[in-house]
Amino acid sequence: MTPVTQFKLDKQKGNKVSFLLKDSEVAPGFSAKSIRSVSFVGLYVTLDLMGAKSTIARSNVITRFGYLSVMPYSNNAKLFNINAFLIILAVSYIVLFIAGAIALYFYLKNKYKNDEFRRMKNKPFFTKCALFLVGSIIVLFDIVFIILRGSALNNAIVVFNPADAYIIVLSVLSVVIVGYFIKYLVGVIKANKERRRIIKLKLNEDIEDDGTN
């Protein structure tokens, strides 16, 4: 089984060839940085003419290459490790999110320390933070996979791309999560408006009770 799951030839970028390697199909400790040359041995390409709904019978042409050098030994392989990129992105985002949540916690705790009704409650705050962290990561990775689908993972294969399954699942979850975020935000805005209205009414009642104009 070949470790190359897909490759792309980009004619607009000087015949640049990109390969996607699966970690599960290469030897342990393999690194693309160690690649010094790339060649195809015993390669053949099949071309078919497509009709409106299917291929045209007996229209295929097979071209065989006994040996095809893709990257001469004199060149160096340029590596873009998608797994490493996703791990670094996730860790960086989580660290920044936690740092921001902790800063917000102490800010709100200090701001409302004398407010009996708005005083900071630890469990509800950290529960909401955890939900927002998970939800925002799903939305973030959905956006990242869509960007990768159009760039690093883009190929000419219509029926399969390794990013498609992730995009479908993450997009469905993202729609649900974004809907929840919007509902939560609307609820917070309404609650704040109601709180200000009650405070205003209370102030007006206090003024009337004092007998002042």
Order of alpha helices (4+ residues) and beta strands (2+ residues): beta-beta-beta-beta-alpha-alpha-alpha
